[in-house]
């Protein structure tokens, strides 16, 4: 019976192609706009590293101005970054399984191959624990050894794109490249890696691309390299050179720790509190003790990755879908009323209201499937457009299987909901009135 109703639905829709196109377009446009926003929110709010997010912690200590909060909108929060001397002190703790201080810098890379022109790179200055802590995949080699951190050795891990530019994609482990005026030995090449949220450093944008060069953090001090990220200061200090910056109360270093058990987290929290009390004795940390250990998902909430404005836009998307459904109801009702004589004839020949109802529900379901296909195409275009607005990377593009099924589900359910009233209405039409006019 279903196949029979499906054949009738197809024949009916083909008789009025313009009206059918309008119904499909109304559902497709509504679903496309709604799913574009829903996909964006879904991607931003999902866990970027679910295997370890509960073991990775953004570390913060409150060294900020005692007279005003770091953020007026969140006065309870500690600064998002650390001073250089606090980061160096935290690296001395042996409580975490792994930890890493980090910041951004900009370098000019000069390949040994004279045929390849020098080019700029945004580098992540960090510790060797970074790669295993964040499950960074390697194409060749690996991260550097602890001695490279201790001795500020000239070693580098390249991203896949930089390795393509400098070495044509070949295994470059053991090769050298020049950054500035110094040569660095390549110890590893990262495979394609782009978390949908750059959770470890969201200061300059949560959807920014991952850096394509990684070097030991200690090199920044040896070479007095200025950072490329955010630097926030509150104290009236004279900063004339790089050493003054290291000793200042300016915060510009991100710090992450891996703590595998609740007991380890509690021990590290105690260590941080004791460190804070020690600094208070030297006249620093004049605010109440407010050391924070935030998991990846908690850190995303602190950073407002999904802002209230985005949720408002999502609501507008669903309102737009509702408006499209209202228009679809009108189109379906007009279509079904126009079929009144045929329906009256079928009723006179013995078709029940239930049979008429089921047939027309199959018809609106077919419209929903077609609207879902159009909605998928429009969603893809919409996501690509949003991606270009918020990021140069393509990590926000694409619908996974869950979202694809949701898109089809919304389209079909929307069409059926839109068709319920017109279908019920047409089943109430008295067949006698139509038969008299034939």
Order of alpha helices (4+ residues) and beta strands (2+ residues): alpha-alpha-beta-alpha-beta-beta-alpha-beta-alpha-beta-alpha-beta-beta-beta-alpha-alpha-beta-alpha-beta-alpha-alpha-alpha-alpha-alpha-alpha
